[in-house]
Amino acid sequence: MKKQKLVCGAALALSLMLALCACTPMGETAYRVTLKESDAPIATTAEEMLAAIRPTVVDVTCYTESGASAGSGVIISEAVGEGEYFIVTNHHVIEGGTAYYVDVLTIKEDGSESTVLYEADLVGSSKKRDIAVLSVRPGTELSTATFIDDSDRVKVGAEVFAIGNPLGILGGTVTHGIVSATERDVSIDEIGTMTLMQTDTSINGGNSGGGLFNAQGLLIGIINSGFDSYNGQSVEGLNFAIPANDAKYAASELISTHRETDGIVTQYGYVEGDARMDLSFDLTALYTDATLSARANFLIGGAASTESPLYATWGGNAKVIVSVSVGGKRQDFSAGGSGSYDLMEEANSLIADVVAGDEVTIEYREILGRSTGGFFGSTYYYADSAVKTISVTAEQYIYEP
């Protein structure tokens, strides 16, 4: 199975209030941030609704040491009295960035449109949730999106509109479709398993971080990924969004935990409890021992990056995973011979649930090689019989570019 690619005011409104610590060091800003929530329609017609919500979606340009990439974002809140606006986007849109810019759309009463480019600051980011928050100080009032009160109530078949910056050159583009499924567990490249909302709405590279809105103009999700092929076949209409409840929680945490002094971010925000294990799993066929008499499928795992707490011991080498214990609860993966990818999914889910402070213990076997010798000799790989153990304590993950 191919993993998904990352693609790049109502009267009934409720408010989710977030506050930083009231007692802050001199010069450090304490925020009173409101994320609007509602079940009430934004406007009476689709045209009026889209005119109201399109300015809440921005084009995002991320500059890295190797070039630039484009995505989208949604303006979700304003820091009261600070003139600072917060924009939610995807982690993969801003990852590796050294500078960020957002292009904000304005629609005038006569229907004419214009955009203004602002330099943005990174507030914080969560890789495992694929959510990041940027901020701008535009010196003028901006429109903010309204979250649906509870995205868990969104039903299959609901009419939706995706707004974003496809191809990185078509900012403010609106596409239309329905919700195809509400809870899809999907394996995402470089992130792991996520539970996402599926839509048939047209999505292209550059839409990442843009908004998925319902027919009432309420934000129900943040676009993050889609399939362009599956098992060698080209596909279309298989696109996904992070449900609004999940995006709202992550963005709220990133905003409330970050710190600024005189308008400069001094501490990047984080989601309390998020841990970075950076483990990748696969299923592979190996000989069962040095006699090379039988082969079986084994779950193997390795450090996915140099930042993994296992990298110091394992380096970039794969290991045969015998068991994984989290907080003393052990899950066995030693049975060879399975041709199912269930082992991989179980391991990914187990690691995805690890929170900061958890003790993680992995029993594993080395993958060794045996050469047949001779001029045309080959090397065959087998699982060593000795079982080794490694234990690490998961640490709080804070993204720092």
N, C-alpha and C positions, 0 to 999 in steps of 0.2 A: 504494500500500500504506500502510495506516495504521500509524504507529508505536505500540508498546506504551505503555500508561500505567503509571506507577509506582504500585503499590498501597501504595498505602500499606499402684559401683566394682567392676569385674570383675577377676578374678584375672589375666586375660591383658592387662590394660590396659598400653598403652605410654605414655610421657610425652615430650612435646616441650618441652625446657627452653629458656627464653629468659632472658637475663641482660643487664641494663644494665651499663655500664662499672663495673668493680669499684672504680675510683678515682673518687670523686665529690666535688664541693665540699662543704664543711661544710653540713649541713642538707638536702642533696639526697639523696633516697632512691634506693638501688640495689635493684632488684627481682629476685626469683627467682620467675619465673612459670611455672606448669605448665599446659599445655593437655592434657587427657586425651584419649587416642586408644585405640581398641579395636575388635576385631571380635566380642567376646563379648556375648551378650544381657544386657540390664540386668535382666530379670526373666523368670519362666517363663510368665506369662500376660499377655495384652494389658492387662487391668485393672491388674495390678500394675505393668506397665511404664509405663503412662500416669500412674499415681499417682506414680511415681518421677521422671518427666521433666517433667510439667506445671509444678512449682515452679521449673524452670530457665528458663521463659519468662516474661517480664515485660511489663507494659503500659508504654509510653513516652509521655509527654506533653512536647511541645516548645512552649515559649512564645516567640513572636516579637514584634516591634514592632507587628505588625498583628493578632495574635490567638494562637490555639493550634491545634496539630494533634496527632493521636494516631497511634501506631504500636505496634510490638512490638520485643522484643529478647530475646537469649538470654544467660544468665550462663555464661561460658565458663571463667573461671579466678579464682584468688585469689592476691594477692601475699602470699607466705609471710611470716608474722610482722608483717604490716602491717594486717590486718583490712580490706583493700581488695579489692573484687571488680570484675572487668571484664565488661562487657556488650557484645556485638556487636549492631549494628543496621544500618540502611541510612543512607547519607549523606543521601538525600532526606528521611528522617524528621527529621533534626536540622538540616538546612540553614537558615541564617538565625536559629538559635535564640539566645536570650539567657538562658534558664533551662531546665533539664531535670529531670523527675521520673519515677521508675519505681515501679510498684506490684508488689510481690512477693507471690506466692501461697504460703500454707502449708496443707498438708493434714495434719490430725491423724490419729491412729490410729483414731479412731472414724469417720473419713471426712468430718468437718466441715471447712469451708474458711474461711479468713480472709485478708485482704491487709493489707500495711503499705506506706505511701507513703514513699519516700526521695527526697531531693534528690540529683541526680547531677551529676557534672562531666564535661565533654567531654575525652577523652584525645587524640583525633585523628580525622581523617576523610579518605577518599579518594573524590573525586567520580567519577573514571573507573571505579573498581571498585565504587562504590555501597556502600561499607562504612565504618562509623564505630564507634568504641568509646567507651562511657561508663564511669564508675566510681562506685561507692558505698562508703561505710563504714558498714555497718549496725549494728555493735556486737554482732552475733550471727552464727551460722553460716548460710550459704546453700548451697543445692544448686547444683552446676555440671554442665553438660551434657558428654557425652562425644562427641567427634568420631569418625566412622568412620575407620578407619586410612587408607583410600585411597578417596576418592569416585569415582575413575576406574573402580573395579571395580563400581560400581552398574550394574545391568542394567535394560533396558526391561522393564516388567511387575512390577518390585519393589513390594511393598506399602509404602505410606507414610502418615504422619500429619502433618498441618499443625497447629501450635498457635500461637495468636496472639490478637489483640484486634480482631476484625472490627467495623467501624463505629465503633471507638473506645469502645465501651460494653459489649462482650461478652468481657472478658478471660478467658483460659484456655480458649477454645473449641477443640475438637478436631474436625478434619474428616479424611476418609479417602479414599484413592484409590490410584493407581499412578503409577509413573514412565512417562511417555508417550514421552519421548525424552531422551537424555543430553547431546547437544551441539547446541544450536540457536543459530545466529548471528542475533541479533535486534537491530534498531535501537530503542533506548530514547530516549524524549523527554528532551532536555537532557543526555544522557550520551554517546550514540553506540552503536556496535556492541558487544554483549557476548555471550559464549558461555555459555549458560544451560542448566539442567536443566528439562525440561518435565514438568508433572504435571497430571492432571485433577482433583486435589483442589480442593475448593471454597475459593476465596480471595476476600476482599473488602477494600475500603479499611480500613486499620487493621491488616491482617495483615502489612504491610511490616515487615521486620526480624525476623519470627518464625521459628520453626524448622520445617524439614522433616525428619522423623525416619523411619528405616526401622522394620520390624517388630521389630527387636531393641532399639529405643529409642536408636539412635545417630544423631547429628546428621549428615545428609548434605547439607544445604543451608540457605541463608538466603533466605526468600521475599522477592522484590523487585518483581514486576510481573505484569501480565496483560492480555489483550485483553478489552474489553467490546464492541467492535464491529470490523468489518473490511469495508472497501469498502462502508460503509453498512448492513451487516447486523449485527444483534445476535448475539453469540456467547457461549458459556459453556464452561467446562472447558479453557480455554487459559491456563494459569498457569505461572509460571516462578520458579526459585530459583537463586541463585548457588551453584555447587557448593562443597561443604565445603572441598575443597583450596584453592580460590581465596579463600574467606572466611577460612580459617585463616591463610593466608599474609599477607593484608592486615592482619588483626587483630594478628598477631604483630609485624609491622613497626610498626604504629601504637603498640603498647604499648612495644616496645623502644626506640623513638626519642623517646618523650615524656620530659619531665623534670618532676619535682615538687620543691618545696622546702617543707618543713613542711606537707605535704599539699595544697599549692596548685600547680596546673599552671603551670609557668613557660615551658614550650616544648611546643607541640602536636606530637603524633606525625605521622609521614609515612611513605609507602612510598618507599624509596630508588629513585630513578630516575624516579618519576612526574613527568610534565611537563604543564603546562597550556598547550595551544595555543588552545583555545576557537574552533575553526573549524567552521562549518556549511557543508554542500554541498547543492546542489539541481541539478536538470536543468530548463532552460527554453529556449523557442524564441525566437530573436532573428534579426534580419536580419544577413546575413553581412558587410555593409559599408554605407557611406553611400548607395549607389545604391538601396538597398531593393529590389533585384531578386530576392533569394532569401532564404529563411529556413532555419535549421537549429537542431537542438537542441545546446545547449552546456552543459558543466559550469560552474556558477558557484559561487563561494564567498565567504564574508565572515566578519568577526569576530563571534562569537556573543555576546560580552560586552565591556564596557569593559576587562576584565582580560586580553583576548587581546593577545599581543605585536604583533599586526598592527593593532590598533585605532588606534594613534597615526598610522599612515599611511593606512589605509583608512577610518577612522571606521566609520559604520554602512552603508557602501555595498557592494553586491555587485560582484564582478569576474568576468570570464571567465577560468577557470583553464586555462592552456596546459600547464604541467607542474609537478610537485612533485619536489624532490630532497631526500633525507634522507641525510646523511652522504656526499654526493657521488653517490649512486645516484639517477638521474633516471627518473621515470615520466611518460610523455607523455599528455596529455588533450586535445590540440589538435583531434582529428578531430571535426568537426561532423557532424550528420545522424543520429547514433545515437539511437534511441528507447528504448534500454535503460537501466535503472537501474544496470547494472553499473559504469558510470563513477563513480557516487555511492558505491557500496559499496567500490570500489577506493580511492577517495580517503579515505573514512572509515577504512578498515583501515590505510592508510599513515600517517595522522596518529595513529591509536590506538597505533601501534608506536613513536612517537617517545619517546625517553627523555631525561632531563635531560642537557644537554651536547651533544646532536645539533645540527648546523647544518642548518637547514631553509631551502631556497631555493624561492621560488615565482615562476614566470613567469606573467604575467597580461596581459589586455587590458581596457581601460576599457569600460564600457557607456555609450554616448552616445545622446543623443536628437536626433531631427530633426523639426521641426514642418512640417506641410504648409501652414501659414498660413491666412488667410481666417477668416471669421466662425465657420465650423463646422470649423476646422482641428483636426487631431489630432497627437499626438506619437508617433512610432515609434522603437523602440529598436534599436540595432545594436551589433555588436562592433567597436571601433576596431581599425585595422590595426596600430598600434604596439604592440610587446610590451615590457612593463616588467618589472623584476625587484626582488624584495624578499627579503632574507635576515635571519633571526633565529636566535639561539641559544636552544634550549629550556632553561628554568630549572626547578629543582626546585620541585615544587608542594607547598605546605604550606597546608592549609585553616586559616584563622583567622576565627572568627565576628565 
